[in-house]
Amino acid sequence: MTGFDGARGREQQVTGLLWTVMLGEKVAIDATAVFAPADAEGTVRRIQIGSGARVGAYALICGGARIGENAQVEEHTIVGKPEKGYAVGEFYPGTGAYTQIGAGVVVRAGAVIYAGVQAGPETVIGHHTLLRSFVTVGEDTQLGHSLTVERAARIGDGVRCSPGSHITSSCVLADRVFLGAGVRTVNDRELIWHEVGREPDLVPPRFERGSKVGSGSVVLAGVIIGENALVGAGSVVTRDVPAGATAYGVPARVRDRHGVRRRITHEKAALP
Ligand SMILES: CC(C)(COP(=O)(O)OP(=O)(O)OC[C@H]1O[C@@H](n2cnc3c(N)ncnc32)[C@H](O)[C@@H]1OP(=O)(O)O)[C@@H](O)C(=O)NCCC(=O)NCCS
């Protein structure tokens, strides 16, 4: 189905197909956009497109996608794709889910958003950024281009991520976190890969509110970057960084702002 507009704000029932698309007022949908309402098991979910929203050329919108008012879904994007195939010990059968793109969200050309993602109002999802299944992103967050955000990661409000980072599955970026370019997060302590009888112990890192991580840093499994802490560029962070501290180097150590290493003792920040 292509090339319709929602100027009359009605539910559009497509003759001969077992699905519906709900259109708000004054939506603009490019004639080449494609709608795929059924998942791999044949379950059809309604697609909703809010008033004033725009869907660009060659976008693929899957069943269960709810695109908020005035959202912009640019060219060559995929929204609500059900995950199918084997990954990290699980088989994903391609069953869909509801995918929420909030009001005023901009999904830049080439972004891929899997089923079950929730993106809060006014958030920007950069070019070629990948949000895997059930990722949540808060309000007014800017995700730069070419990020990989793995399954069920949680990103808060007012977060800024520069381009090219990898955010591992179930990782938490609390509100107002800043990541520089090319930050790598790791959730596997031992790098077990296909070792018979052993399961990996996957523990994602956590970034507390207002923390900042410099470009090119690697943050290892289970590490907590404390509230308003700062990690210098190019660091390998192997231990928790306390709230408000500055740490850098390989391995990262807490230092004052003149480079002098500080010995600190601190309680490991409690997980919520
Ligand atoms: C850590 C940082 C905040 C500076 O801290 P600072 O205390 O003001 O650092 P200074 O410039 O006074 O340098 C102190 C010493 O630490 C060293 N140093 C500074 N940053 C470092 C880093 N990231 N890694 C290793 N050493 C570093 C300096 O070379 C200097 O060493 P020296 O005394 O032997 O010459 C800064 O260097 C940094 O890494 N910022 C991150 C910027 C970034 O990635 N932005 C994202 C843009 S998208």
The ligand as an SDF file (V2000), in Angstrom:
LIG
                    3D

 48 50  0  0  0  0  0  0  0  0999 V2000
   40.5350   13.6830   31.3360 C   0  0  0  0  0  0  0  0  0  0  0  0
   40.3240   15.0800   30.7400 C   0  0  0  0  0  0  0  0  0  0  0  0
   38.9200   15.5490   31.1030 C   0  0  0  0  0  0  0  0  0  0  0  0
   41.3190   16.0920   31.2160 C   0  0  0  0  0  0  0  0  0  0  0  0
   41.5510   16.0420   32.5620 O   0  0  0  0  0  0  0  0  0  0  0  0
   42.6150   17.0950   33.1800 P   0  0  0  0  0  0  0  0  0  0  0  0
   42.8580   16.7250   34.5810 O   0  0  0  0  0  0  0  0  0  0  0  0
   42.1460   18.4790   32.8780 O   0  0  0  0  0  0  0  0  0  0  0  0
   43.8930   16.7720   32.3280 O   0  0  0  0  0  0  0  0  0  0  0  0
   45.1720   17.6150   32.0190 P   0  0  0  0  0  0  0  0  0  0  0  0
   45.0190   18.1380   30.6360 O   0  0  0  0  0  0  0  0  0  0  0  0
   45.4940   18.5790   33.1420 O   0  0  0  0  0  0  0  0  0  0  0  0
   46.2600   16.4660   31.9920 O   0  0  0  0  0  0  0  0  0  0  0  0
   46.7790   15.9090   33.1680 C   0  0  0  0  0  0  0  0  0  0  0  0
   47.6670   14.7250   32.7810 C   0  0  0  0  0  0  0  0  0  0  0  0
   46.8120   13.6250   32.4020 O   0  0  0  0  0  0  0  0  0  0  0  0
   47.0820   13.2460   31.0590 C   0  0  0  0  0  0  0  0  0  0  0  0
   45.7930   12.9750   30.4370 N   0  0  0  0  0  0  0  0  0  0  0  0
   44.7640   13.8270   30.2210 C   0  0  0  0  0  0  0  0  0  0  0  0
   43.7510   13.1890   29.6810 N   0  0  0  0  0  0  0  0  0  0  0  0
   44.1070   11.9070   29.5490 C   0  0  0  0  0  0  0  0  0  0  0  0
   43.4560   10.7560   29.0370 C   0  0  0  0  0  0  0  0  0  0  0  0
   42.2240   10.8190   28.5600 N   0  0  0  0  0  0  0  0  0  0  0  0
   44.1350    9.6010   29.0620 N   0  0  0  0  0  0  0  0  0  0  0  0
   45.3900    9.5180   29.5490 C   0  0  0  0  0  0  0  0  0  0  0  0
   46.0490   10.5820   30.0460 N   0  0  0  0  0  0  0  0  0  0  0  0
   45.4150   11.7640   30.0300 C   0  0  0  0  0  0  0  0  0  0  0  0
   47.7630   14.4590   30.4400 C   0  0  0  0  0  0  0  0  0  0  0  0
   48.5970   14.0670   29.3680 O   0  0  0  0  0  0  0  0  0  0  0  0
   48.5390   14.9810   31.6020 C   0  0  0  0  0  0  0  0  0  0  0  0
   49.6770   14.1680   31.7910 O   0  0  0  0  0  0  0  0  0  0  0  0
   51.1320   14.8390   32.0560 P   0  0  0  0  0  0  0  0  0  0  0  0
   50.9620   15.6110   33.3210 O   0  0  0  0  0  0  0  0  0  0  0  0
   52.0320   13.6310   32.1840 O   0  0  0  0  0  0  0  0  0  0  0  0
   51.3710   15.6800   30.8800 O   0  0  0  0  0  0  0  0  0  0  0  0
   40.4990   15.0870   29.2190 C   0  0  0  0  0  0  0  0  0  0  0  0
   41.8840   14.8750   28.9170 O   0  0  0  0  0  0  0  0  0  0  0  0
   39.6480   14.1120   28.4780 C   0  0  0  0  0  0  0  0  0  0  0  0
   40.0140   12.9500   28.2840 O   0  0  0  0  0  0  0  0  0  0  0  0
   38.4610   14.6040   28.0360 N   0  0  0  0  0  0  0  0  0  0  0  0
   37.5130   13.8190   27.2780 C   0  0  0  0  0  0  0  0  0  0  0  0
   37.1310   14.6110   26.0070 C   0  0  0  0  0  0  0  0  0  0  0  0
   36.1910   13.8120   25.1410 C   0  0  0  0  0  0  0  0  0  0  0  0
   36.4060   12.6430   24.8910 O   0  0  0  0  0  0  0  0  0  0  0  0
   35.1390   14.4550   24.6900 N   0  0  0  0  0  0  0  0  0  0  0  0
   34.1250   13.8250   23.8460 C   0  0  0  0  0  0  0  0  0  0  0  0
   33.9500   14.5960   22.5520 C   0  0  0  0  0  0  0  0  0  0  0  0
   32.8020   13.8120   21.4820 S   0  0  0  0  0  0  0  0  0  0  0  0
  1  2  1  0
  2  3  1  0
  2  4  1  0
  2 36  1  0
  4  5  1  0
  5  6  1  0
  6  7  2  0
  6  8  1  0
  6  9  1  0
  9 10  1  0
 10 11  2  0
 10 12  1  0
 10 13  1  0
 13 14  1  0
 14 15  1  0
 15 16  1  0
 15 30  1  0
 16 17  1  0
 17 18  1  0
 17 28  1  0
 18 19  1  0
 18 27  1  0
 19 20  2  0
 20 21  1  0
 21 22  1  0
 21 27  2  0
 22 23  1  0
 22 24  2  0
 24 25  1  0
 25 26  2  0
 26 27  1  0
 28 29  1  0
 28 30  1  0
 30 31  1  0
 31 32  1  0
 32 33  2  0
 32 34  1  0
 32 35  1  0
 36 37  1  0
 36 38  1  0
 38 39  2  0
 38 40  1  0
 40 41  1  0
 41 42  1  0
 42 43  1  0
 43 44  2  0
 43 45  1  0
 45 46  1  0
 46 47  1  0
 47 48  1  0
M  END
$$$$
